[in-house]
Amino acid sequence: MSGETDLGNLLNNLNPLLFDGDYVFCTVTNSVSESLSRLRPLASFSEAEGLSLLISQERADAEGLDYKGVFKGITLRVHSSLDAVGLTAAVSSCLAERGIPANVIAARYHDHVFVPRDKATEALEHLQALADPDSDPTLTQRGHSK
């Protein structure tokens, strides 16, 4: 399956789901090849400063890793194509307009949004409204064809 590319269809079928657990972003600079299986990162990215990891807060605390902020993840269950244009912008703009930081990670089938833990329920509600523009008339301009 190649995934959806039409922004209107993506937004109409967003189907956001808040998943369990608290997550943190941290960086490790030492050799971590052996510890990666122990840390079980949800995501990683190699940066000049070290290997950035998205791992559970519980694991970060157990390993004594430094982090700033605790996040909840929201999976956008629509199957978005890696060639889709505008989904990340629409989601992050929706949340930015309400003062909610959005750390978006695009994976092969779905996009995942990490928001501060104390804003997770509010973010989920706004993303649900983004998928149903009739519930919020200010969202109809975001690529919906309704």
C-alpha positions as CSV (number, residue, x, y, z in Angstrom):
1,M,0.0,0.0,0.0
2,S,1.3,3.4,-1.0
3,G,-0.7,5.6,1.4
4,E,-2.9,8.6,0.9
5,T,-1.5,11.8,-0.6
6,D,-4.6,14.0,-0.8
7,L,-4.5,16.5,2.1
8,G,-8.3,16.6,2.3
9,N,-8.6,12.9,2.6
10,L,-5.7,12.7,5.1
11,L,-7.4,15.3,7.3
12,N,-10.8,13.7,7.0
13,N,-9.4,10.3,8.1
14,L,-6.9,11.5,10.6
15,N,-8.2,9.3,13.4
16,P,-5.8,10.4,16.1
17,L,-5.0,8.0,19.0
18,L,-3.3,8.9,22.2
19,F,-1.1,6.1,23.2
20,D,0.0,5.0,26.7
21,G,3.2,6.0,28.4
22,D,5.3,9.0,28.9
23,Y,8.2,9.7,26.6
24,V,11.3,11.9,26.7
25,F,13.9,13.1,24.1
26,C,17.5,12.6,25.2
27,T,20.9,12.3,23.6
28,V,23.6,9.8,24.2
29,T,27.2,10.4,23.0
30,N,29.0,7.3,24.1
31,S,29.0,4.0,22.3
32,V,25.5,2.7,22.7
33,S,25.2,-0.2,20.3
34,E,25.0,-2.6,23.3
35,S,22.7,-0.4,25.3
36,L,20.2,0.3,22.5
37,S,18.4,-3.0,23.0
38,R,18.2,-2.2,26.7
39,L,16.9,1.3,26.1
40,R,14.3,0.2,23.5
41,P,14.0,3.6,21.7
42,L,10.8,4.4,20.0
43,A,12.8,6.5,17.6
44,S,16.3,7.6,17.1
45,F,18.2,10.1,14.9
46,S,21.9,10.6,14.5
47,E,22.8,14.3,15.0
48,A,26.2,16.0,15.3
49,E,25.7,16.2,19.1
50,G,25.1,12.5,19.5
51,L,22.4,10.0,19.0
52,S,19.0,11.5,19.9
53,L,16.6,9.0,21.3
54,L,12.9,9.0,22.0
55,I,12.4,6.6,24.9
56,S,10.1,6.0,27.8
57,Q,10.6,8.3,30.7
58,E,10.8,5.2,32.9
59,R,13.8,3.9,31.0
60,A,15.5,7.3,30.9
61,D,15.2,7.7,34.6
62,A,16.5,4.1,35.2
63,E,19.6,4.9,33.0
64,G,20.1,8.3,34.6
65,L,19.7,10.1,31.2
66,D,19.2,13.8,31.0
67,Y,16.1,15.2,29.4
68,K,13.9,18.2,29.4
69,G,10.1,17.8,29.4
70,V,7.9,14.8,29.3
71,F,5.7,14.0,26.3
72,K,2.7,12.0,25.2
73,G,2.4,10.5,21.8
74,I,-0.5,10.7,19.4
75,T,-0.6,8.5,16.4
76,L,-2.4,9.7,13.3
77,R,-3.9,6.4,12.2
78,V,-4.5,7.5,8.6
79,H,-2.0,5.8,6.3
80,S,-0.2,8.7,4.9
81,S,2.2,8.5,2.0
82,L,5.7,9.7,2.4
83,D,5.0,11.8,-0.7
84,A,2.0,13.6,1.0
85,V,2.3,17.4,1.2
86,G,0.8,19.5,3.9
87,L,-0.2,17.0,6.6
88,T,2.6,17.9,9.0
89,A,2.0,21.6,8.4
90,A,-1.7,21.3,9.0
91,V,-1.3,19.4,12.2
92,S,1.5,21.5,13.6
93,S,-0.4,24.7,12.7
94,C,-3.5,23.5,14.3
95,L,-1.7,22.9,17.6
96,A,0.5,26.0,17.3
97,E,-2.5,28.2,17.1
98,R,-3.5,26.9,20.5
99,G,0.0,27.2,22.0
100,I,0.7,23.5,22.0
101,P,4.2,22.4,20.9
102,A,4.2,19.6,18.4
103,N,7.2,17.3,17.7
104,V,6.2,15.4,14.6
105,I,7.8,12.1,13.5
106,A,6.9,10.7,10.2
107,A,7.3,7.0,9.8
108,R,6.5,4.8,6.8
109,Y,2.8,4.3,7.4
110,H,1.8,6.9,10.0
111,D,2.8,10.3,11.5
112,H,3.2,10.6,15.2
113,V,2.9,13.8,17.2
114,F,4.6,14.2,20.6
115,V,3.1,17.0,22.8
116,P,3.8,18.0,26.4
117,R,2.2,15.6,28.8
118,D,0.0,18.2,30.3
119,K,-1.4,19.3,26.9
120,A,-2.0,15.8,25.5
121,T,-5.8,15.6,26.1
122,E,-6.3,19.1,24.7
123,A,-4.1,18.3,21.6
124,L,-6.0,15.1,21.0
125,E,-9.3,17.1,21.0
126,H,-8.0,19.7,18.6
127,L,-6.7,17.0,16.2
128,Q,-10.1,15.2,16.4
129,A,-11.7,18.6,15.5
130,L,-9.2,19.0,12.6
131,A,-10.5,15.7,11.3
132,D,-14.1,16.9,11.6
133,P,-14.1,20.5,10.4
134,D,-17.9,20.9,10.9
135,S,-17.1,20.9,14.7
136,D,-14.9,24.0,14.2
137,P,-15.6,26.4,11.3
138,T,-12.1,27.9,11.5
139,L,-10.6,24.6,10.3
140,T,-12.5,24.4,7.0
141,Q,-9.7,26.4,5.3
142,R,-7.1,23.7,6.0
143,G,-7.5,21.6,2.9
144,H,-10.9,20.0,3.6
145,S,-13.3,19.8,0.7
146,K,-16.5,19.6,2.7
